[in-house]
Amino acid sequence: MSAIRSSIFACSPATTRGQGVHLDTDPKGESILYTNGKTVFIRNIEKPHIAKEYTQHNCNVTVAKYAPSGYYIASGDERGNVRIWDTVGDEQILKLESHAISGKVNDIAWDGESKRIIAVGDGREKFAHAFMADSGSSCGEIMGHSKVVNTVAIRQTRPFRAVTGGDDNTLVFSNGVPFVFNKTIHDHTRFVQEVKFSSNGEMFASVGSDGKIFLYDAKTGDKLKELSTADHGHTGSIFALSWSADSSRILTSSADQTAKIWDVETSSVVNTFDLSSQDSTFHGQQVGNVWKGSNLVSLSLSGDLNYLDPSTSKASRVVQGHQKAITALAVSNDKKTLFTGSYDGRVMSWDESSGVATPLKEASHGNQVMQMASSGAQLISAGMDDTIRISSKSAPSDVTVVSTNALPKSVSSSDDQTIAVATENEIQIIQGGKKAGSLAVECSATAVAINPQGKVVAIGGQDTKVYIMKLEGNKLTTVHTLVKNKSPISALAFNSEGNLLAAGDNSGKIYVYDVATGEAVVHQWVFHTARITSINWSPSGRYAVSGSLDTNIYVWSVEKPSKKIAILNAHALSVSGVAFIEEDKIVGTGADACVKTWKLTHH
């Protein structure tokens, strides 16, 4: 029995309001490079559903940059560590780890020979460190800043030059190598956000929170001109800039919710892209960009990657996803659509074959989505805003909101669209979009499941017991009390026939009960080491899949209970949801904000 990962539907880049994001591409221009949480993502620009991830950092990664050779990536984290690792092959072998500065790394730059690196950010002793990529030994000193450094660039041809910009509103120009201080440039009046050398190595440009763009001579650091004008410039902070391949144009991205293409020679704006968000006044702020070949991509604060088309001055494509941990998962009946809900209340639908994500705005919650269920034409989600949202899959804007008057811990739906909701003190039955009945419980309910036939409800409690209840109309009566689990119940799932119930608990144990007799028929599923977050059955009912806080996914066999497929470290930090798409294909979601699928081989 084995599993091979077939796809990663990657999360969106992490963003912070008021800060730029330094994106990068590989030298060939095929992949975009960004970070979210503890993970670095290498994502195909043309086919965003194709992605690779690097998960070896022990804390949040802040920036990642390709070496010009394309063979290595340097990634920096919030503790000041820079890891240099191999991009060729799947092993991602570590070449070097250097503790560059004592605080967060904000940006990294390679020299044109892929030998030297400068890392900048927030440090107690220094704000920047220049070192050799193979040995970690120093190759100069970056001096002259008095506050946090936000950005760094190195001229890609000899003689090497380095430029850094920071919160002290200055640029520091250094000669190299070794890198030594040349001069401080005081043109910006607010924070410097990004600086980059032109592709031909003749100039460098800087942008800042003052909304200004300056051009300088790459060899001397002398100012050539200011590109921005009062008439055509940005009206907000400029967070990012990228040069075209021929060094004749610059792409800028700004907090004024626009991106602009500038002609360097005439100092004029060629294109303005309005990327304002319908949701809020700040989600459309543009905080990062890349320009590689014919691909121009600007990053919104909401995490959306906007593919810009200069011929129309519009975004030809928007790649979306979750930025925060995914906390809930459901799969449509035809298994072609995946639904996810996240920590920030966002609900998305995903095309299982293409990986294209669509936000379901009306189905989204005010804060964390606790659990989701799918039955027939309905999508049901429970949120920390004390509501159940029932959405029509054919008309996503058609949403019925049912208040639970308490935190809904768990939700489940039958084939006839009867919904069972567990709050701490009661089980609520929702039929036809309205609360039809409720049962007060003393067990402090933690999980609920209703069988596909809509006749039996299972309730898991803090008291470690599972209560099997008969549902007649909207009335619940107790049939069995199941007592094998020894920890509070955290996940329940009926198989498609409704005759078996899997119950997972906080200790990582799963028992399978015969619903008719109340007897435990499987007790060997005990390999998780932390709370079970999700259980789901295969269409045939022969297999079950489980996910846990231990980051692992296991696929179990009912016929051979001691056999299992282990997918270790399936999601960084924890697994939040698992489901079968087909008998031999599963999907998982996790705290890494990604959706992943695996092909299974059952022996």
C-alpha positions as CSV (number, residue, x, y, z in Angstrom):
1,M,0.0,0.0,0.0
2,S,1.5,3.3,-1.0
3,A,0.6,7.0,-1.8
4,I,2.2,9.4,-4.4
5,R,1.4,13.1,-4.2
6,S,-0.3,14.1,-7.4
7,S,-0.8,17.9,-6.9
8,I,-0.4,20.9,-4.6
9,F,-2.9,23.7,-4.9
10,A,-0.6,26.2,-3.1
11,C,-1.6,28.9,-0.7
12,S,-1.3,32.5,-1.6
13,P,1.8,34.5,-0.6
14,A,1.7,35.8,2.9
15,T,1.2,39.6,3.1
16,T,1.3,42.2,5.9
17,R,-0.4,45.6,5.6
18,G,2.1,48.4,5.2
19,Q,4.9,46.1,4.1
20,G,6.2,45.1,0.6
21,V,6.6,41.5,-0.4
22,H,9.8,40.5,-2.4
23,L,8.7,38.0,-5.0
24,D,11.2,36.3,-7.3
25,T,11.2,34.1,-10.4
26,D,13.6,31.4,-11.6
27,P,16.2,32.5,-14.3
28,K,14.1,30.9,-17.0
29,G,11.0,32.7,-15.9
30,E,9.0,29.5,-15.5
31,S,8.2,29.7,-11.8
32,I,7.4,32.3,-9.2
33,L,8.9,32.1,-5.8
34,Y,7.3,33.2,-2.5
35,T,6.7,32.3,1.1
36,N,3.9,31.7,3.5
37,G,4.3,30.5,7.1
38,K,7.3,28.2,7.4
39,T,7.1,27.2,3.7
40,V,8.8,28.4,0.5
41,F,6.7,27.8,-2.6
42,I,8.0,27.3,-6.2
43,R,5.0,27.7,-8.4
44,N,4.6,27.4,-12.1
45,I,3.6,30.7,-13.6
46,E,1.7,29.3,-16.6
47,K,0.2,26.4,-14.6
48,P,-0.2,27.5,-11.0
49,H,-1.6,24.2,-9.9
50,I,1.9,22.8,-10.3
51,A,4.0,23.7,-7.3
52,K,6.8,22.5,-5.1
53,E,7.4,23.4,-1.5
54,Y,10.4,23.7,0.9
55,T,9.5,23.1,4.5
56,Q,12.9,22.9,6.4
57,H,12.7,26.3,8.2
58,N,11.8,26.1,11.9
59,C,10.0,29.5,11.9
60,N,8.2,31.7,9.5
61,V,10.1,32.3,6.2
62,T,10.1,35.9,5.1
63,V,11.8,35.9,1.7
64,A,13.4,33.6,-0.9
65,K,15.5,34.3,-3.9
66,Y,16.9,32.2,-6.8
67,A,20.6,32.2,-7.6
68,P,21.2,33.5,-11.1
69,S,22.5,30.0,-12.0
70,G,19.1,28.6,-11.1
71,Y,20.7,25.8,-9.1
72,Y,20.2,27.2,-5.6
73,I,17.6,29.2,-3.6
74,A,18.5,31.3,-0.5
75,S,15.6,31.7,1.9
76,G,15.6,33.9,5.0
77,D,13.4,33.7,8.1
78,E,12.2,35.8,11.0
79,R,15.0,34.7,13.3
80,G,17.8,35.9,11.0
81,N,18.7,32.5,9.4
82,V,19.5,32.1,5.7
83,R,19.3,28.6,4.3
84,I,20.8,27.9,0.8
85,W,19.4,24.8,-0.7
86,D,19.6,22.8,-4.0
87,T,16.7,23.2,-6.5
88,V,17.8,20.4,-8.7
89,G,16.0,17.1,-7.8
90,D,13.5,16.5,-5.1
91,E,16.0,16.1,-2.2
92,Q,16.4,19.9,-1.7
93,I,19.9,19.3,-0.1
94,L,21.0,22.0,2.3
95,K,24.2,23.7,1.0
96,L,24.7,26.2,3.9
97,E,22.9,27.7,6.8
98,S,24.0,31.1,8.1
99,H,22.8,33.1,11.0
100,A,23.0,36.4,9.0
101,I,21.5,38.9,11.4
102,S,19.9,38.7,14.8
103,G,16.3,39.6,13.7
104,K,14.0,39.2,10.8
105,V,15.4,38.9,7.3
106,N,13.5,41.3,5.0
107,D,15.4,40.7,1.7
108,I,18.2,38.7,0.0
109,A,20.3,39.4,-3.1
110,W,22.7,37.2,-5.0
111,D,25.6,38.5,-7.1
112,G,25.7,37.7,-10.8
113,E,28.2,34.8,-10.2
114,S,25.9,33.0,-7.7
115,K,28.8,33.1,-5.2
116,R,27.9,36.0,-2.8
117,I,24.8,36.9,-0.9
118,I,23.7,40.0,1.0
119,A,20.9,39.5,3.6
120,V,19.2,42.6,5.1
121,G,16.6,43.2,7.8
122,D,16.2,43.9,11.5
123,G,19.2,43.3,13.7
124,R,20.6,44.4,17.0
125,E,24.3,44.6,16.0
126,K,23.9,45.1,12.3
127,F,21.1,45.5,9.7
128,A,22.9,43.6,6.9
129,H,25.4,40.8,6.3
130,A,27.4,40.0,3.1
131,F,28.8,36.5,2.9
132,M,30.0,33.7,0.6
133,A,27.3,31.3,-0.5
134,D,29.6,28.2,-0.2
135,S,31.4,28.9,3.1
136,G,29.4,31.6,4.9
137,S,32.6,33.7,5.4
138,S,32.2,37.5,5.2
139,C,32.7,39.3,1.9
140,G,32.4,42.9,3.1
141,E,30.4,45.1,5.3
142,I,27.2,47.0,4.6
143,M,27.3,50.1,6.8
144,G,25.4,53.3,7.0
145,H,21.8,52.5,8.0
146,S,20.3,53.5,11.4
147,K,17.0,51.6,11.1
148,V,15.6,48.4,9.7
149,V,16.7,47.7,6.1
150,N,13.8,46.6,3.8
151,T,15.5,45.9,0.5
152,V,18.8,45.0,-1.2
153,A,20.1,44.6,-4.8
154,I,23.4,43.7,-6.3
155,R,24.6,44.7,-9.8
156,Q,24.8,41.5,-11.8
157,T,27.9,42.4,-13.8
158,R,31.4,43.6,-12.7
159,P,32.3,45.9,-11.2
160,F,29.8,44.8,-8.5
161,R,27.8,47.3,-6.6
162,A,25.2,46.9,-3.9
163,V,22.4,49.1,-2.8
164,T,20.2,48.9,0.3
165,G,17.2,50.9,1.4
166,G,15.4,51.1,4.7
167,D,13.2,52.7,7.3
168,D,15.7,55.6,7.8
169,N,14.5,56.9,4.3
170,T,18.0,56.4,2.8
171,L,19.7,54.3,0.2
172,V,23.3,53.1,1.0
173,F,25.5,52.6,-2.1
174,S,28.4,50.1,-1.6
175,N,31.3,49.2,-3.9
176,G,32.3,45.5,-4.2
177,V,33.9,43.1,-3.8
178,P,34.5,43.0,-0.9
179,F,31.5,45.3,-0.3
180,V,32.5,48.6,1.3
181,F,30.5,51.8,2.0
182,N,30.6,54.4,-0.8
183,K,27.8,56.9,0.0
184,T,24.4,57.5,1.5
185,I,21.6,58.8,-0.7
186,H,18.9,61.0,0.9
187,D,16.3,61.5,-1.9
188,H,13.4,59.6,-0.4
189,T,11.4,61.3,2.3
190,R,9.8,58.1,3.7
191,F,10.6,54.4,4.0
192,V,12.5,52.9,1.0
193,Q,10.5,49.8,0.0
194,E,12.4,48.2,-2.9
195,V,15.5,48.8,-5.0
196,K,16.6,46.9,-8.2
197,F,19.3,47.1,-10.8
198,S,18.3,47.2,-14.5
199,S,18.8,44.0,-16.5
200,N,21.6,45.6,-18.5
201,G,23.4,46.8,-15.3
202,E,23.4,50.5,-16.3
203,M,21.0,51.9,-13.8
204,F,19.2,51.1,-10.6
205,A,15.8,52.3,-9.4
206,S,14.3,52.8,-6.0
207,V,10.7,53.2,-4.8
208,G,9.3,54.1,-1.4
209,S,6.4,55.0,0.9
210,D,6.6,58.6,-0.4
211,G,5.2,57.4,-3.7
212,K,8.4,58.4,-5.6
213,I,10.6,56.5,-8.1
214,F,14.2,57.5,-8.5
215,L,16.8,56.4,-11.1
216,Y,20.5,56.2,-10.5
217,D,23.7,55.4,-12.4
218,A,24.6,51.8,-11.5
219,K,28.4,52.4,-11.3
220,T,28.6,55.7,-9.4
221,G,25.3,55.9,-7.5
222,D,24.6,59.4,-9.0
223,K,21.0,60.4,-9.4
224,L,19.8,60.4,-13.0
225,K,16.2,61.5,-12.6
226,E,12.9,61.1,-10.8
227,L,10.5,59.0,-12.7
228,S,7.3,59.8,-10.7
229,T,5.3,62.9,-11.4
230,A,2.5,64.7,-9.6
231,D,0.2,64.2,-12.6
232,H,0.7,60.6,-13.4
233,G,2.4,59.1,-10.4
234,H,1.0,56.8,-7.7
235,T,-1.1,58.4,-4.9
236,G,0.1,55.9,-2.2
237,S,3.2,54.1,-1.0
238,I,5.0,52.2,-3.8
239,F,6.0,48.7,-2.4
240,A,7.6,47.0,-5.4
241,L,9.3,47.5,-8.8
242,S,10.5,45.3,-11.6
243,W,12.5,46.0,-14.7
244,S,11.7,44.7,-18.2
245,A,14.2,42.5,-19.9
246,D,15.4,45.3,-22.2
247,S,15.7,47.8,-19.3
248,S,13.5,50.3,-21.0
249,R,10.5,50.0,-18.7
250,I,9.6,49.6,-15.1
251,L,6.6,48.0,-13.4
252,T,5.5,49.5,-10.0
253,S,2.9,48.3,-7.6
254,S,1.3,50.6,-5.0
255,A,-1.0,50.9,-2.0
256,D,-3.2,53.1,-4.2
257,Q,-4.5,49.7,-5.6
258,T,-2.8,50.2,-9.0
259,A,0.2,48.9,-10.9
260,K,1.9,51.1,-13.5
261,I,4.3,50.5,-16.4
262,W,6.7,53.4,-16.9
263,D,8.8,54.3,-19.9
264,V,12.3,55.1,-18.5
265,E,13.4,57.3,-21.4
266,T,10.4,59.6,-21.5
267,S,9.5,59.3,-17.7
268,S,5.9,58.7,-18.7
269,V,3.3,56.1,-17.6
270,V,2.5,53.7,-20.4
271,N,-0.1,51.6,-18.6
272,T,-2.1,51.9,-15.4
273,F,-3.8,48.8,-14.1
274,D,-6.7,49.3,-11.7
275,L,-6.7,46.4,-9.3
276,S,-9.0,47.8,-6.6
277,S,-10.8,45.1,-4.6
278,Q,-14.6,45.0,-4.3
279,D,-14.4,43.6,-0.8
280,S,-12.5,46.4,1.0
281,T,-10.5,49.6,0.5
282,F,-7.2,47.9,1.3
283,H,-7.4,44.3,0.0
284,G,-6.5,45.6,-3.5
285,Q,-3.3,47.3,-2.3
286,Q,-0.5,46.1,-4.5
287,V,2.5,44.9,-2.4
288,G,4.8,43.0,-4.7
289,N,5.5,42.2,-8.4
290,V,7.7,40.4,-10.9
291,W,8.3,40.9,-14.6
292,K,9.9,38.0,-16.4
293,G,9.6,37.7,-20.2
294,S,5.9,38.2,-21.1
295,N,4.7,37.6,-17.6
296,L,3.9,40.6,-15.5
297,V,2.4,39.6,-12.1
298,S,1.4,42.0,-9.3
299,L,0.5,40.8,-5.8
300,S,-2.6,42.2,-3.9
301,L,-2.6,42.5,-0.1
302,S,-5.4,39.8,-0.2
303,G,-2.8,37.4,-1.7
304,D,-4.3,37.4,-5.2
305,L,-1.7,37.1,-8.0
306,N,-2.8,39.4,-10.8
307,Y,-1.5,38.6,-14.3
308,L,-1.2,41.9,-16.1
309,D,-1.9,42.3,-19.8
310,P,-0.3,45.5,-21.2
311,S,-2.4,45.3,-24.3
312,T,-5.7,45.8,-22.4
313,S,-4.4,47.5,-19.1
314,K,-6.3,44.8,-17.2
315,A,-5.6,41.6,-15.3
316,S,-6.0,38.8,-17.8
317,R,-6.0,36.3,-15.0
318,V,-6.2,36.3,-11.2
319,V,-4.8,33.3,-9.2
320,Q,-6.4,33.0,-5.8
321,G,-6.1,30.9,-2.7
322,H,-6.0,30.9,1.1
323,Q,-3.5,32.9,3.0
324,K,-4.4,31.6,6.4
325,A,-4.6,28.0,7.7
326,I,-7.4,25.9,6.2
327,T,-9.6,24.7,9.0
328,A,-12.4,22.8,7.1
329,L,-12.9,20.7,4.0
330,A,-15.8,19.3,2.0
331,V,-16.1,17.5,-1.3
332,S,-19.0,17.8,-3.8
333,N,-21.1,14.7,-4.5
334,D,-19.6,14.3,-8.0
335,K,-16.1,14.7,-6.4
336,K,-15.2,17.3,-9.0
337,T,-15.3,20.3,-6.7
338,L,-13.5,20.8,-3.4
339,F,-14.6,23.3,-0.8
340,T,-12.4,24.8,1.9
341,G,-12.8,27.2,4.7
342,S,-10.0,29.0,6.6
343,Y,-9.0,30.6,9.9
344,D,-10.0,34.0,8.6
345,G,-13.5,32.9,7.6
346,R,-12.8,32.7,3.8
347,V,-14.6,30.0,1.9
348,M,-13.3,28.8,-1.5
349,S,-14.3,26.3,-4.1
350,W,-11.6,24.5,-6.2
351,D,-11.8,22.7,-9.5
352,E,-10.3,19.4,-8.6
353,S,-8.7,18.8,-12.0
354,S,-7.3,22.3,-12.7
355,G,-6.7,23.6,-9.2
356,V,-8.5,26.9,-10.0
357,A,-9.9,28.5,-6.8
358,T,-13.0,30.7,-6.7
359,P,-13.8,32.7,-3.5
360,L,-17.4,32.1,-2.3
361,K,-17.9,35.5,-0.8
362,E,-21.5,35.1,0.4
363,A,-20.7,31.7,2.0
364,S,-17.7,33.2,3.9
365,H,-17.9,33.7,7.7
366,G,-16.8,36.6,9.9
367,N,-14.0,34.5,11.4
368,Q,-12.8,30.9,11.6
369,V,-14.7,28.2,9.7
370,M,-15.1,25.3,12.1
371,Q,-16.4,22.6,9.8
372,M,-18.0,22.0,6.4
373,A,-20.3,19.5,4.9
374,S,-21.6,18.8,1.4
375,S,-24.8,17.1,0.4
376,G,-26.8,17.2,-2.8
377,A,-27.0,20.8,-4.1
378,Q,-26.0,22.3,-0.7
379,L,-22.8,23.3,0.9
380,I,-23.0,23.7,4.7
381,S,-20.4,25.6,6.8
382,A,-20.2,26.3,10.5
383,G,-18.3,29.3,11.7
384,M,-17.0,30.9,14.9
385,D,-19.5,33.8,14.2
386,D,-22.1,31.4,15.6
387,T,-23.8,30.8,12.3
388,I,-24.5,28.0,9.9
389,R,-24.4,29.0,6.2
390,I,-26.2,26.9,3.7
391,S,-25.2,27.7,0.2
392,S,-26.6,26.6,-3.1
393,K,-23.8,25.1,-5.3
394,S,-25.5,26.1,-8.5
395,A,-26.1,29.7,-7.3
396,P,-23.3,30.5,-4.7
397,S,-24.8,33.9,-3.9
398,D,-28.0,32.2,-2.7
399,V,-27.1,31.6,1.0
400,T,-29.3,30.8,4.0
401,V,-27.9,31.9,7.4
402,V,-29.0,30.1,10.5
403,S,-28.0,31.4,13.9
404,T,-26.9,28.7,16.4
405,N,-26.7,31.1,19.4
406,A,-23.6,29.3,20.5
407,L,-20.3,28.2,19.0
408,P,-21.0,25.4,16.5
409,K,-18.3,22.8,17.2
410,S,-19.3,20.4,14.4
411,V,-21.7,20.0,11.5
412,S,-22.9,17.1,9.4
413,S,-25.5,16.6,6.7
414,S,-27.4,13.6,5.3
415,D,-28.3,12.8,1.7
416,D,-31.8,14.2,2.3
417,Q,-30.2,17.5,3.5
418,T,-31.1,17.1,7.1
419,I,-28.3,19.0,9.1
420,A,-27.1,18.1,12.6
421,V,-25.1,20.8,14.5
422,A,-23.2,20.3,17.7
423,T,-22.8,23.1,20.1
424,E,-21.4,22.5,23.6
425,N,-24.8,22.1,25.3
426,E,-27.2,20.9,22.5
427,I,-27.6,19.2,19.2
428,Q,-29.6,21.2,16.7
429,I,-31.5,19.7,13.8
430,I,-31.9,21.9,10.7
431,Q,-34.4,21.0,8.0
432,G,-35.4,23.1,5.0
433,G,-33.0,25.9,6.1
434,K,-34.7,26.3,9.5
435,K,-34.1,25.0,13.0
436,A,-36.5,22.1,13.4
437,G,-35.5,20.7,16.7
438,S,-32.9,20.4,19.4
439,L,-31.7,18.1,22.2
440,A,-29.9,19.4,25.3
441,V,-26.8,17.3,26.0
442,E,-24.8,17.1,29.2
443,C,-21.7,15.4,27.7
444,S,-20.3,18.8,26.4
445,A,-20.6,17.8,22.7
446,T,-17.4,18.0,20.6
447,A,-18.4,16.2,17.4
448,V,-21.5,15.2,15.5
449,A,-22.3,13.0,12.5
450,I,-25.6,12.1,10.8
451,N,-25.7,9.0,8.7
452,P,-26.4,9.4,4.9
453,Q,-29.9,8.1,5.3
454,G,-30.7,10.8,7.8
455,K,-32.0,8.3,10.4
456,V,-29.1,8.1,12.9
457,V,-27.1,10.8,14.7
458,A,-23.8,10.1,16.5
459,I,-22.7,12.6,19.2
460,G,-19.2,12.6,20.6
461,G,-18.5,14.2,23.9
462,Q,-15.8,15.6,26.2
463,D,-16.7,12.6,28.4
464,T,-15.0,10.3,25.9
465,K,-18.3,8.6,25.0
466,V,-20.2,8.4,21.7
467,Y,-24.0,8.5,21.8
468,I,-25.9,6.8,19.0
469,M,-29.3,8.5,18.6
470,K,-32.3,7.6,16.5
471,L,-33.7,10.6,14.5
472,E,-37.5,10.4,13.9
473,G,-38.8,13.6,12.3
474,N,-36.9,16.1,14.5
475,K,-36.8,14.1,17.7
476,L,-33.7,12.3,19.0
477,T,-33.7,9.2,21.2
478,T,-30.6,7.3,22.6
479,V,-30.0,3.8,21.2
480,H,-26.4,3.0,22.2
481,T,-23.6,4.6,24.3
482,L,-20.1,3.6,22.9
483,V,-17.3,3.6,25.5
484,K,-14.1,2.2,23.8
485,N,-12.5,5.7,23.3
486,K,-10.5,6.9,26.3
487,S,-10.1,10.5,25.3
488,P,-12.6,13.3,24.3
489,I,-14.1,12.6,20.8
490,S,-12.8,14.9,18.1
491,A,-14.1,13.4,14.8
492,L,-17.0,11.1,13.7
493,A,-17.9,9.7,10.3
494,F,-20.5,7.2,9.0
495,N,-19.7,5.1,6.0
496,S,-22.0,5.4,2.9
497,E,-24.2,2.5,4.0
498,G,-24.5,4.0,7.5
499,N,-23.8,0.7,9.2
500,L,-20.2,1.6,10.5
501,L,-19.1,4.6,12.5
502,A,-15.5,5.7,12.9
503,A,-14.8,7.7,16.0
504,G,-11.4,9.5,16.5
505,D,-10.3,11.1,19.7
506,N,-7.8,13.6,21.2
507,S,-5.2,10.9,21.8
508,G,-5.0,9.9,18.1
509,K,-7.0,6.6,18.4
510,I,-9.8,5.6,16.0
511,Y,-12.4,2.9,16.8
512,V,-14.9,1.6,14.2
513,Y,-18.2,0.6,15.7
514,D,-21.1,-1.5,14.3
515,V,-24.0,1.0,14.5
516,A,-26.6,-1.8,14.9
517,T,-24.9,-3.5,17.8
518,G,-22.8,-0.8,19.3
519,E,-19.8,-3.2,19.3
520,A,-16.3,-2.1,18.3
521,V,-15.3,-4.0,15.1
522,V,-11.9,-2.3,14.5
523,H,-9.5,-1.2,17.2
524,Q,-6.1,-1.3,15.4
525,W,-6.1,2.2,14.0
526,V,-3.9,3.7,16.6
527,F,-0.9,5.2,14.9
528,H,-1.7,8.9,15.1
529,T,0.1,10.6,18.0
530,A,-2.2,13.7,18.4
531,R,-5.8,14.7,18.1
532,I,-7.7,13.4,15.1
533,T,-9.1,16.3,13.2
534,S,-10.9,14.6,10.3
535,I,-12.1,11.1,9.2
536,N,-13.7,10.2,5.9
537,W,-14.7,7.0,4.2
538,S,-14.0,5.8,0.6
539,P,-17.0,5.4,-1.7
540,S,-17.0,1.6,-1.3
541,G,-16.7,1.8,2.5
542,R,-13.6,-0.5,2.4
543,Y,-11.2,2.2,3.4
544,A,-11.1,5.2,5.7
545,V,-8.7,8.2,5.7
546,S,-7.8,10.2,8.8
547,G,-5.8,13.4,9.5
548,S,-4.4,14.7,12.7
549,L,-2.6,17.5,14.5
550,D,0.5,15.3,14.2
551,T,0.8,16.4,10.5
552,N,0.2,12.9,9.2
553,I,-2.5,11.3,7.1
554,Y,-3.3,7.5,7.3
555,V,-5.4,5.4,4.9
556,W,-6.9,2.4,6.7
557,S,-8.4,-0.8,5.5
558,V,-11.5,-2.3,7.2
559,E,-10.8,-5.8,5.8
560,K,-7.1,-5.7,6.9
561,P,-7.2,-3.4,9.9
562,S,-3.5,-3.8,10.6
563,K,-2.5,-2.5,7.1
564,K,-2.2,1.2,6.4
565,I,-0.8,3.8,4.0
566,A,1.2,6.4,5.9
567,I,1.6,9.9,4.5
568,L,3.9,11.5,7.0
569,N,4.3,15.3,7.3
570,A,1.5,15.7,4.8
571,H,0.9,19.3,5.8
572,A,3.2,21.6,7.8
573,L,2.0,22.2,11.4
574,S,-1.2,20.1,11.2
575,V,-3.7,18.4,9.0
576,S,-7.2,19.9,9.2
577,G,-9.3,17.9,6.7
578,V,-9.2,14.7,4.6
579,A,-11.5,13.1,2.1
580,F,-11.7,10.6,-0.7
581,I,-12.1,12.0,-4.2
582,E,-12.0,8.4,-5.7
583,E,-11.4,5.0,-4.3
584,D,-7.7,5.5,-5.0
585,K,-7.4,9.3,-4.6
586,I,-7.5,11.4,-1.5
587,V,-7.4,15.1,-0.7
588,G,-6.0,16.8,2.4
589,T,-5.9,20.3,3.8
590,G,-3.9,21.8,6.6
591,A,-2.4,24.7,8.6
592,D,-0.1,25.4,5.6
593,A,-3.1,26.8,3.8
594,C,-2.6,24.3,0.9
595,V,-4.8,21.7,-0.7
596,K,-3.0,18.5,-1.7
597,T,-4.0,15.3,-3.5
598,W,-2.5,11.8,-3.5
599,K,-2.9,8.8,-5.7
600,L,-3.2,5.5,-3.7
601,T,-2.2,2.0,-4.5
602,H,-4.2,-0.5,-2.5
603,H,-2.7,-4.0,-2.3
